[in-house]
Amino acid sequence: MDEIMNQIHILKRSYDVCRKESTESGNLKDDLVSHTHEMITNSEISEEVNSKIKHFETSGKTLSERKNLNSPLLLHKNEKPFICNVYEELFPYRSVLKPHFNINTRENFFVCEICNKAFTQVGSLKSHLLIHLKENPYVCGICSKTFTQKKNLKPHLLTHTNEKPYVCEICSKAFKKSSTLKYHLLTHTKEKPYVCGICSKAFRQNGNLKSHLFTHTKEKPYSCEICSKAFAKNCALKSHLLTHTKEKPYVCEICNKAFTRKRSLKCHLLAHKKPYKCEICSKACRNSVGLKSHLLIHTKKKPYICEICGKAFTRKGNLLYHLLIHTKEKSHVCKICSKTFNRKYNLESHLLTHTKEKSYVCEICNTAYKHSSSLKSHLLTHTKEKPYICEICSEAFLRKGHLKTHLLAHKKEKHHI
């Protein structure tokens, strides 16, 4: 690490020498990026890191060599929860299952002795080992953010220059990363090459497939180091961490309002523009789902019918929830007080009564709520939106409860007539 720190000091000295000149010319940021590029080109991983990697290499084996060995990691645990659907073989780790598919064509996989993840090249294994060693030898000269691999630092530098060198030949949209361009191209081809072997659901990205697999295993490998809350996706953990730091990196370019989550910004942008309009009454909706739901008011259509009592619903979700009334099924149990619920959502809401936690915070006025439904209802007070419409007189309401109360007034009128 000393060698790396020396390189950083050299970079900073070089930066100080030309700072005045760069400031005068207005190219300070670009100049610093070029220095960082120099450091990437000339720097090597520290001897300390290399020696640690060599230590792991000497005890490492390729996957083909290890097939006949009893790994000490497996001697204490005979469980093999990961199944190959092609060869019907069982594996103790997902990372071993993945390279298994290519065993007949390529035997030489280099396996990490710590987590058993397999690689086709020894260089990839070296880079991977830095994650375990907690070494980040590649440093950004602008914001001092560190990276384990050179390839991750290079695209990061583009975030400072706003350069977008990767251009789509179909629609001319530009991107900072080649991987983002590749993913974007799939939106034109509609191709979804990554298929779940359990439920056959298809995805555009391998990462999305990996995250989806956790829905089958119920595994949540990403844990918050502050509050220990676990997540199935790394992006969900990153988003959650912002609730601790209070950081709001996503800013609206129209009104400068900041948000902790990207999806919150996307939803907010729709408040500036509601592109989905009803052809019957010209009501504008933020998304296609909202428009479809609204159209059912005009058509009076309730396509989802309960086979037990004949009650009809506009949404499938409402029918499924209704069916639980007939089955009396309450499979979701509170581990603290043993109270049972027919929906997982209701259990999650109930758990908050034990923790007193108010994790749903309004990003406009910072009012906190225990339930997401309470926050959604509160947000309508800011947007002035009234989504609950009376089918008899078309009067609109902020809350569903208000609509129900209003409908009783119509029933009383009908009774008096």
C-alpha positions as CSV (number, residue, x, y, z in Angstrom):
1,M,0.0,0.0,0.0
2,D,3.0,2.4,0.6
3,E,3.9,2.2,-3.0
4,I,0.3,3.1,-4.1
5,M,0.3,6.0,-1.6
6,N,3.6,7.2,-3.1
7,Q,2.0,7.1,-6.5
8,I,-1.0,9.2,-5.2
9,H,1.4,11.8,-3.7
10,I,3.3,11.9,-7.0
11,L,0.0,12.5,-8.8
12,K,-1.0,15.2,-6.3
13,R,2.5,17.0,-6.7
14,S,2.1,16.8,-10.4
15,Y,-1.4,18.3,-10.1
16,D,-0.1,21.1,-7.9
17,V,2.6,22.1,-10.4
18,C,0.2,22.5,-13.3
19,R,-2.8,23.6,-11.2
20,K,-2.3,27.3,-11.9
21,E,-1.9,26.8,-15.6
22,S,-4.8,24.5,-15.8
23,T,-7.1,26.8,-13.8
24,E,-6.2,29.7,-16.1
25,S,-7.1,27.7,-19.2
26,G,-10.2,26.3,-17.6
27,N,-9.2,22.7,-18.2
28,L,-8.3,21.7,-14.6
29,K,-10.6,18.7,-14.5
30,D,-9.6,17.4,-17.9
31,D,-5.9,17.8,-17.0
32,L,-6.4,15.9,-13.7
33,V,-8.1,13.1,-15.7
34,S,-5.1,12.8,-18.0
35,H,-2.8,12.5,-14.9
36,T,-5.0,9.8,-13.5
37,H,-4.8,8.0,-16.9
38,E,-1.0,8.2,-16.6
39,M,-1.1,6.7,-13.1
40,I,-3.2,3.8,-14.4
41,T,-0.8,3.2,-17.3
42,N,2.4,3.3,-15.2
43,S,1.2,1.9,-11.8
44,E,1.5,-1.7,-10.7
45,I,-0.3,-3.4,-7.8
46,S,1.8,-3.2,-4.7
47,E,4.3,-5.9,-3.7
48,E,2.3,-6.5,-0.6
49,V,-0.8,-7.3,-2.7
50,N,1.2,-9.4,-5.1
51,S,2.7,-11.5,-2.3
52,K,-0.7,-12.1,-0.9
53,I,-2.0,-13.2,-4.3
54,K,1.0,-15.5,-4.7
55,H,0.2,-17.1,-1.4
56,F,-3.3,-18.0,-2.7
57,E,-1.9,-19.1,-6.1
58,T,0.5,-21.6,-4.5
59,S,-2.4,-23.3,-2.8
60,G,-4.8,-22.9,-5.8
61,K,-6.0,-25.6,-8.1
62,T,-7.9,-25.6,-11.3
63,L,-11.4,-26.9,-11.2
64,S,-10.4,-30.0,-13.1
65,E,-7.6,-30.8,-10.6
66,R,-10.0,-30.2,-7.7
67,K,-12.6,-32.6,-8.9
68,N,-10.8,-35.5,-7.2
69,L,-10.1,-33.6,-4.0
70,N,-12.2,-33.2,-0.9
71,S,-12.3,-29.4,-0.3
72,P,-12.0,-28.6,3.4
73,L,-14.9,-26.2,2.9
74,L,-17.2,-29.0,2.0
75,L,-16.1,-31.6,4.6
76,H,-18.0,-29.7,7.3
77,K,-21.1,-29.2,5.1
78,N,-22.5,-31.9,2.9
79,E,-25.4,-29.9,1.8
80,K,-25.6,-29.3,-1.9
81,P,-28.6,-27.1,-2.7
82,F,-27.7,-26.0,-6.2
83,I,-28.9,-28.4,-9.0
84,C,-27.7,-28.6,-12.6
85,N,-30.9,-29.1,-14.7
86,V,-28.8,-30.5,-17.6
87,Y,-26.7,-33.2,-15.9
88,E,-28.8,-33.6,-12.8
89,E,-25.8,-33.1,-10.5
90,L,-25.8,-31.3,-7.1
91,F,-23.4,-28.6,-6.1
92,P,-22.7,-26.9,-2.7
93,Y,-22.1,-23.4,-4.2
94,R,-23.7,-21.4,-7.0
95,S,-20.2,-20.3,-8.1
96,V,-19.3,-24.0,-8.8
97,L,-22.5,-24.7,-10.6
98,K,-21.9,-21.9,-13.2
99,P,-18.6,-23.2,-14.6
100,H,-19.9,-26.8,-14.4
101,F,-21.9,-26.3,-17.5
102,N,-18.7,-25.9,-19.6
103,I,-16.8,-28.8,-18.0
104,N,-17.1,-31.0,-21.1
105,T,-15.5,-28.4,-23.3
106,R,-13.1,-26.5,-21.0
107,E,-11.7,-28.1,-17.9
108,N,-9.1,-25.5,-16.7
109,F,-11.1,-23.2,-14.3
110,F,-9.1,-21.3,-11.6
111,V,-11.0,-21.5,-8.3
112,C,-10.8,-19.0,-5.4
113,E,-9.8,-20.9,-2.3
114,I,-11.9,-18.4,-0.1
115,C,-15.3,-18.4,-1.8
116,N,-15.0,-21.2,-4.4
117,K,-15.8,-18.8,-7.3
118,A,-14.3,-20.1,-10.6
119,F,-12.6,-18.3,-13.4
120,T,-11.3,-19.2,-16.8
121,Q,-8.1,-17.1,-16.6
122,V,-5.6,-16.7,-13.8
123,G,-5.6,-12.9,-14.3
124,S,-9.3,-12.8,-13.5
125,L,-8.7,-14.8,-10.3
126,K,-5.9,-12.3,-9.3
127,S,-8.3,-9.4,-9.7
128,H,-11.0,-11.3,-7.8
129,L,-8.7,-12.0,-4.8
130,L,-8.3,-8.2,-4.3
131,I,-12.0,-8.2,-3.1
132,H,-11.1,-10.5,-0.3
133,L,-7.9,-8.7,0.5
134,K,-9.8,-5.4,0.7
135,E,-7.2,-3.8,-1.5
136,N,-8.2,-1.0,-3.8
137,P,-5.0,0.0,-5.6
138,Y,-6.5,2.1,-8.4
139,V,-7.4,5.6,-7.2
140,C,-9.4,8.4,-9.0
141,G,-7.3,11.6,-9.0
142,I,-10.4,13.8,-8.9
143,C,-12.6,12.3,-6.2
144,S,-10.2,9.8,-4.6
145,K,-12.6,6.9,-5.1
146,T,-10.7,3.6,-5.1
147,F,-11.2,0.5,-7.2
148,T,-9.9,-3.1,-7.2
149,Q,-9.5,-3.2,-10.9
150,K,-8.1,-0.8,-13.6
151,K,-11.1,-1.5,-15.9
152,N,-13.5,-0.1,-13.3
153,L,-11.5,3.1,-12.8
154,K,-11.5,3.9,-16.5
155,P,-15.3,4.1,-17.0
156,H,-15.5,6.0,-13.6
157,L,-13.4,8.8,-15.0
158,L,-16.0,9.4,-17.7
159,T,-18.4,10.5,-15.0
160,H,-16.2,13.5,-14.4
161,T,-15.7,14.4,-18.1
162,N,-19.4,13.7,-19.1
163,E,-17.9,12.0,-22.2
164,K,-20.1,9.4,-23.8
165,P,-18.0,7.6,-26.4
166,Y,-20.3,4.6,-27.0
167,V,-23.0,5.5,-29.6
168,C,-26.0,3.4,-30.7
169,E,-26.0,3.0,-34.5
170,I,-29.8,2.6,-34.5
171,C,-31.0,5.6,-32.5
172,S,-27.8,7.6,-31.9
173,K,-28.2,7.5,-28.1
174,A,-24.8,7.8,-26.4
175,F,-23.4,6.0,-23.3
176,K,-20.4,6.2,-21.0
177,K,-19.9,2.4,-20.9
178,S,-19.8,-0.3,-23.6
179,S,-21.7,-2.6,-21.3
180,T,-24.6,-0.1,-21.1
181,L,-24.6,0.2,-24.9
182,K,-24.8,-3.6,-25.2
183,Y,-27.7,-3.7,-22.8
184,H,-29.4,-0.8,-24.7
185,L,-29.1,-2.6,-28.0
186,L,-31.3,-5.4,-26.6
187,T,-34.2,-2.9,-26.4
188,H,-34.1,-2.7,-30.2
189,T,-33.8,-6.4,-30.8
190,K,-36.2,-7.3,-28.0
191,E,-33.8,-10.2,-27.2
192,K,-33.8,-11.7,-23.8
193,P,-31.0,-14.3,-23.9
194,Y,-30.8,-15.1,-20.1
195,V,-33.5,-17.7,-19.2
196,C,-34.3,-18.9,-15.7
197,G,-34.0,-22.7,-15.6
198,I,-36.7,-23.0,-12.9
199,C,-39.6,-20.9,-14.2
200,S,-38.4,-20.0,-17.8
201,K,-38.6,-16.3,-17.2
202,A,-36.3,-14.4,-19.6
203,F,-34.0,-11.4,-19.0
204,R,-31.9,-9.0,-21.0
205,Q,-29.0,-9.0,-18.5
206,N,-27.2,-11.9,-16.7
207,G,-27.2,-9.8,-13.5
208,N,-31.0,-9.6,-13.6
209,L,-31.3,-13.3,-14.0
210,K,-28.9,-13.8,-11.0
211,S,-31.1,-11.5,-8.9
212,H,-34.2,-13.3,-10.0
213,L,-32.8,-16.7,-8.9
214,F,-32.9,-15.4,-5.3
215,T,-36.7,-15.3,-5.5
216,H,-36.7,-19.0,-5.8
217,T,-34.0,-19.7,-3.2
218,K,-35.3,-16.9,-0.8
219,E,-31.6,-16.1,-0.4
220,K,-30.6,-12.5,0.7
221,P,-26.8,-12.4,0.4
222,Y,-26.4,-8.6,0.6
223,S,-26.6,-7.3,4.2
224,C,-26.4,-3.7,5.6
225,E,-23.4,-3.3,7.9
226,I,-25.3,-0.6,9.9
227,C,-28.7,-2.2,10.7
228,S,-28.1,-5.8,9.4
229,K,-31.1,-5.7,7.0
230,A,-30.7,-8.2,4.2
231,F,-31.5,-7.8,0.5
232,A,-31.6,-10.1,-2.5
233,K,-30.1,-7.5,-4.8
234,N,-26.9,-5.5,-4.5
235,C,-28.7,-2.4,-6.0
236,A,-31.4,-2.7,-3.3
237,L,-28.7,-2.6,-0.6
238,K,-27.0,0.4,-2.2
239,S,-30.4,2.2,-2.3
240,H,-31.0,1.3,1.3
241,L,-27.6,2.6,2.4
242,L,-28.7,6.1,1.3
243,T,-31.3,6.1,4.0
244,H,-28.5,6.0,6.5
245,T,-26.3,8.6,4.8
246,K,-29.2,10.9,3.9
247,E,-27.5,11.3,0.5
248,K,-29.7,12.3,-2.5
249,P,-27.7,11.8,-5.6
250,Y,-30.6,11.8,-8.1
251,V,-31.5,15.4,-9.0
252,C,-34.5,16.6,-11.2
253,E,-33.1,18.8,-14.0
254,I,-36.4,20.7,-14.2
255,C,-37.0,21.8,-10.6
256,N,-33.7,20.6,-8.9
257,K,-35.5,18.4,-6.4
258,A,-33.2,15.6,-5.2
259,F,-34.0,12.0,-4.4
260,T,-32.2,9.0,-2.8
261,R,-33.5,6.5,-5.4
262,K,-33.4,6.6,-9.2
263,R,-36.9,5.2,-9.5
264,S,-38.2,8.0,-7.2
265,L,-36.7,10.6,-9.6
266,K,-38.4,8.7,-12.6
267,C,-41.7,8.8,-10.8
268,H,-41.2,12.5,-10.0
269,L,-40.4,13.4,-13.6
270,L,-43.8,12.0,-14.6
271,A,-45.4,14.7,-12.3
272,H,-44.0,17.3,-14.8
273,K,-45.4,15.3,-17.7
274,K,-48.2,12.8,-17.8
275,P,-47.9,11.2,-21.2
276,Y,-50.7,8.6,-21.0
277,K,-54.1,10.2,-21.8
278,C,-57.6,8.7,-21.7
279,E,-59.3,9.1,-25.0
280,I,-62.7,9.2,-23.4
281,C,-62.3,11.9,-20.7
282,S,-58.8,13.2,-21.5
283,K,-57.5,12.4,-18.0
284,A,-53.7,12.2,-18.0
285,C,-51.9,9.3,-16.2
286,R,-48.2,8.9,-15.3
287,N,-47.9,5.4,-16.7
288,S,-49.7,2.8,-18.9
289,V,-50.7,0.8,-15.8
290,G,-52.5,3.8,-14.3
291,L,-54.3,4.4,-17.7
292,K,-55.4,0.8,-17.9
293,S,-56.8,0.9,-14.4
294,H,-58.6,4.2,-15.1
295,L,-60.2,2.8,-18.3
296,L,-62.0,0.2,-16.3
297,I,-64.1,3.0,-14.8
298,H,-65.5,3.8,-18.2
299,T,-66.0,0.2,-19.4
300,K,-67.4,-1.0,-16.0
301,K,-65.6,-4.2,-16.9
302,K,-64.7,-6.5,-14.1
303,P,-63.0,-9.5,-15.8
304,Y,-61.8,-11.3,-12.7
305,I,-64.6,-13.3,-11.1
306,C,-64.5,-15.4,-7.9
307,E,-65.6,-19.0,-8.7
308,I,-66.9,-19.5,-5.2
309,C,-69.2,-16.5,-4.6
310,G,-69.3,-14.9,-8.1
311,K,-67.9,-11.5,-6.9
312,A,-66.2,-9.6,-9.7
313,F,-63.0,-7.5,-9.6
314,T,-61.3,-5.1,-12.0
315,R,-57.8,-6.4,-11.0
316,K,-56.4,-9.9,-10.6
317,G,-54.6,-9.0,-7.4
318,N,-57.8,-8.0,-5.8
319,L,-59.4,-11.4,-6.7
320,L,-56.4,-13.3,-5.3
321,Y,-56.6,-11.3,-2.1
322,H,-60.4,-11.9,-1.9
323,L,-59.9,-15.7,-2.3
324,L,-58.0,-15.8,1.0
325,I,-61.3,-14.9,2.7
326,H,-62.8,-18.2,1.5
327,T,-59.8,-20.4,2.2
328,K,-59.2,-18.8,5.7
329,E,-55.5,-19.4,4.9
330,K,-53.1,-17.4,7.0
331,S,-49.7,-18.7,6.2
332,H,-47.7,-15.7,7.3
333,V,-46.9,-15.8,11.1
334,C,-45.3,-13.2,13.3
335,K,-42.3,-14.7,15.1
336,I,-42.7,-12.2,18.0
337,C,-46.4,-12.5,18.9
338,S,-47.5,-15.5,16.7
339,K,-50.3,-13.4,15.0
340,T,-51.1,-14.8,11.6
341,F,-51.9,-13.0,8.3
342,N,-53.1,-14.0,4.9
343,R,-50.7,-11.7,3.1
344,K,-47.0,-11.2,3.4
345,Y,-47.5,-7.4,3.1
346,N,-49.8,-7.4,6.1
347,L,-47.2,-9.3,8.2
348,E,-44.5,-6.8,7.2
349,S,-46.7,-3.9,8.2
350,H,-47.6,-5.6,11.5
351,L,-43.9,-6.2,12.3
352,L,-43.4,-2.4,12.3
353,T,-45.7,-2.2,15.4
354,H,-43.0,-4.1,17.3
355,T,-40.0,-2.1,16.0
356,K,-41.7,1.3,16.0
357,E,-39.6,2.0,12.9
358,K,-40.9,4.5,10.4
359,S,-38.9,3.7,7.3
360,Y,-41.1,5.3,4.6
361,V,-40.2,9.0,4.4
362,C,-41.8,11.6,2.2
363,E,-39.0,13.2,0.1
364,I,-41.0,16.5,-0.1
365,C,-41.7,17.3,3.6
366,N,-39.8,14.5,5.4
367,T,-42.9,13.1,7.2
368,A,-42.2,9.5,8.1
369,Y,-44.6,6.6,8.1
370,K,-44.6,2.9,9.1
371,H,-46.4,1.7,6.0
372,S,-45.7,2.4,2.3
373,S,-49.5,2.7,1.7
374,S,-49.7,5.6,4.2
375,L,-46.8,7.3,2.4
376,K,-48.6,6.8,-1.0
377,S,-51.7,8.3,0.4
378,H,-49.8,11.2,1.9
379,L,-48.0,11.9,-1.4
380,L,-51.4,12.6,-3.0
381,T,-51.7,15.7,-0.7
382,H,-48.7,17.1,-2.5
383,T,-49.7,16.2,-6.1
384,K,-53.4,17.1,-5.5
385,E,-54.3,13.9,-7.4
386,K,-57.7,12.3,-6.6
387,P,-57.5,8.7,-8.0
388,Y,-60.7,7.4,-6.5
389,I,-63.7,8.3,-8.6
390,C,-67.4,7.7,-7.9
391,E,-68.9,5.6,-10.7
392,I,-72.3,7.2,-10.1
393,C,-71.6,11.0,-10.1
394,S,-67.9,11.1,-11.1
395,E,-66.8,12.9,-7.9
396,A,-63.2,12.3,-7.2
397,F,-61.5,11.6,-3.8
398,L,-58.0,11.5,-2.3
399,R,-58.6,8.3,-0.3
400,K,-60.4,5.1,-1.0
401,G,-62.1,5.3,2.5
402,H,-63.6,8.7,1.5
403,L,-65.0,7.2,-1.7
404,K,-66.6,4.3,0.3
405,T,-68.2,6.8,2.7
406,H,-69.5,8.9,-0.2
407,L,-71.0,5.7,-1.9
408,L,-73.1,5.2,1.3
409,A,-74.7,8.6,0.7
410,H,-75.9,7.3,-2.7
411,K,-77.3,4.1,-1.2
412,K,-79.3,6.2,1.4
413,E,-80.6,8.4,-1.4
414,K,-81.7,5.3,-3.4
415,H,-83.4,3.9,-0.2
416,H,-85.4,7.1,0.4
417,I,-86.5,7.2,-3.2
